[in-house]
Amino acid sequence: MANASAKRTAADNEKALKNLRYGMMISSAIYVLLRFVLPFRPVQGLTQPIIYVLTLIPTLVLYRHLHSIGTPRRDQSTGALISAGEDLSQAGLTESCWDVIYVTWFCQVGSTLLGDWFWWFYLAIPAYAVWKLYTSVLGPLFFNKSGDADAPNDASNEQADGQSKRQQKLQKRSEKTGTKTKVLRR
């Protein structure tokens, strides 16, 4: 069944987007209810509402992005699946979008229940971005002269006598069997 993977991706995306919608509503409702309606931790000054709005804006932008790339498209008349949308569980930028949304929810609910100091956890997002930038771009670019650290160096594969590992293996095999195998020198 060639379309089974697309159907599974579409179903997973619909479920993820529904959970995202509910998560946004629940975390925002907890914050608004406990801060403004039922003053569990009453708002003192404009600092908290400003922080809430400033963290809500990226969350809404990321929600719109995930919604636009992950919503499956279906035929209006038949309901047949036209496009499953991008897989919302893939690694990379999509995963980072989810992480920012989760940290925002964590900070919103945590600051409501435990105190305003909880907003400091929001600094995990730029700290992770700086670490990722350093380990994937700046570190290899400026501090690793040979390029990628995992790439084997041609000079390290050559042995002191000028033979590669393959040539040494062939020479050992020929010494065991007693046959003469021609070993090429560079």
HUTATA-V506431 format. One record per pair of residues at least 24 apart in sequence whose ideal C-beta (glycine too) atoms are under 10 Angstrom apart, sorted by the first residue. I is the first residue (numbers start at 0). GAP is how many residues later the second one is. D is the distance in Angstrom with one decimal. If there is no record, write none. Layout:
BEGIN
I,GAP,D + I,GAP,D
END
This chain:
BEGIN
2,77,9.3 + 2,78,7.0 + 2,81,9.1 + 4,79,8.1 + 4,82,9.7 + 5,66,8.5 + 5,75,6.1 + 5,76,9.6 + 5,77,7.9 + 5,78,4.2 + 5,79,9.4 + 6,65,9.0 + 6,74,6.1 + 6,77,7.2 + 7,76,8.3 + 7,79,9.7 + 8,61,9.1 + 8,63,8.0 + 8,72,9.5 + 8,74,9.8 + 8,75,4.2 + 8,76,7.3 + 8,77,8.5 + 8,78,5.3 + 8,79,8.6 + 8,80,8.7 + 8,81,9.8 + 9,60,9.2 + 9,61,9.1 + 9,62,3.8 + 9,63,9.0 + 9,64,8.4 + 9,71,5.7 + 9,72,9.8 + 9,73,8.3 + 9,74,4.1 + 9,75,6.7 + 9,77,9.8 + 10,61,8.4 + 10,70,9.8 + 10,73,8.8 + 11,58,9.1 + 11,60,9.8 + 11,72,8.9 + 11,73,9.9 + 11,75,7.5 + 11,76,7.1 + 11,77,6.5 + 12,53,9.0 + 12,54,9.6 + 12,56,9.0 + 12,57,4.3 + 12,58,7.1 + 12,59,6.0 + 12,71,6.8 + 12,72,5.2 + 12,73,7.9 + 12,74,7.3 + 12,75,5.1 + 12,76,8.6 + 13,56,8.4 + 13,57,8.0 + 13,58,6.5 + 13,70,9.7 + 13,71,9.0 + 13,74,9.7 + 14,73,9.4 + 15,50,8.0 + 15,54,6.8 + 15,71,9.6 + 15,72,4.7 + 15,73,7.2 + 15,82,8.7 + 16,46,8.9 + 16,49,7.0 + 16,50,6.0 + 16,53,5.9 + 16,54,6.7 + 16,55,9.4 + 16,68,9.1 + 16,71,7.4 + 19,39,9.8 + 19,42,9.3 + 19,43,6.3 + 19,46,6.6 + 19,47,7.9 + 19,50,9.0 + 19,68,8.7 + 19,77,10.0 + 19,78,8.4 + 19,81,7.1 + 20,42,8.0 + 20,46,8.7 + 22,36,9.8 + 22,40,9.6 + 22,78,7.6 + 22,79,8.4 + 22,82,6.1 + 23,32,8.9 + 23,35,6.8 + 23,36,8.1 + 23,39,6.4 + 23,77,7.9 + 23,80,9.2 + 23,81,7.7 + 23,84,9.8 + 25,79,8.3 + 25,83,8.5 + 26,29,9.6 + 26,32,8.8 + 26,74,9.4 + 26,75,9.8 + 26,77,7.8 + 26,78,4.2 + 26,79,8.6 + 26,80,9.3 + 26,81,5.0 + 26,82,5.5 + 26,85,9.0 + 27,24,8.7 + 27,28,7.3 + 27,31,9.0 + 27,77,8.9 + 27,80,7.2 + 27,81,9.7 + 29,75,9.2 + 29,78,7.3 + 29,79,5.4 + 29,82,5.9 + 29,83,8.0 + 30,24,10.0 + 30,25,9.0 + 30,74,9.5 + 30,76,9.7 + 30,77,4.8 + 30,78,6.9 + 30,80,7.8 + 30,81,5.1 + 30,82,9.7 + 31,76,9.7 + 31,80,9.1 + 32,79,8.7 + 33,75,9.0 + 33,77,10.0 + 33,78,4.8 + 33,79,7.4 + 34,73,9.6 + 34,76,8.8 + 34,77,6.0 + 39,72,7.0 + 39,73,7.7 + 40,70,8.0 + 40,71,6.2 + 40,72,7.7 + 40,73,8.7 + 40,74,7.1 + 40,75,7.9 + 42,73,9.8 + 43,72,8.9 + 46,69,7.8 + 46,72,9.4 + 47,63,7.5 + 47,64,9.3 + 47,68,6.4 + 47,71,8.5 + 50,56,8.7 + 50,57,9.4 + 50,60,7.9 + 50,65,8.3 + 50,68,5.7 + 50,71,8.4 + 51,52,9.8 + 51,55,9.4 + 51,56,6.8 + 51,59,8.3 + 51,60,9.4 + 51,67,9.2 + 53,68,9.5 + 54,45,9.5 + 54,48,9.0 + 54,49,5.1 + 54,50,9.6 + 54,52,6.6 + 54,53,6.9 + 54,56,9.6 + 54,64,8.0 + 54,67,6.5 + 54,70,9.7 + 55,48,7.6 + 55,52,8.1 + 56,47,10.0 + 57,39,9.6 + 57,42,6.4 + 57,43,8.6 + 57,46,7.1 + 57,67,8.8 + 58,38,9.7 + 58,41,7.3 + 58,42,5.6 + 58,43,9.9 + 58,44,9.6 + 58,45,4.7 + 58,46,7.9 + 58,49,8.8 + 59,41,9.8 + 59,44,10.0 + 60,36,9.4 + 60,39,9.6 + 61,32,9.8 + 61,34,9.1 + 61,35,4.6 + 61,36,8.3 + 61,37,9.8 + 61,38,5.9 + 61,39,5.6 + 61,42,8.7 + 62,34,8.8 + 62,38,7.1 + 64,28,9.1 + 64,29,8.9 + 64,32,6.3 + 65,28,7.2 + 65,31,5.8 + 65,32,7.7 + 65,35,8.1 + 68,24,9.8 + 68,25,7.6 + 68,28,9.4 + 69,24,8.3 + 95,29,9.1 + 95,32,8.5 + 95,33,8.5 + 95,36,8.6 + 98,25,9.0 + 98,26,7.7 + 98,29,7.7 + 99,24,9.8 + 99,25,5.8 + 99,28,9.5 + 99,29,9.7 + 102,25,9.1 + 157,28,8.4 + 160,24,9.2 + 161,24,6.2
END
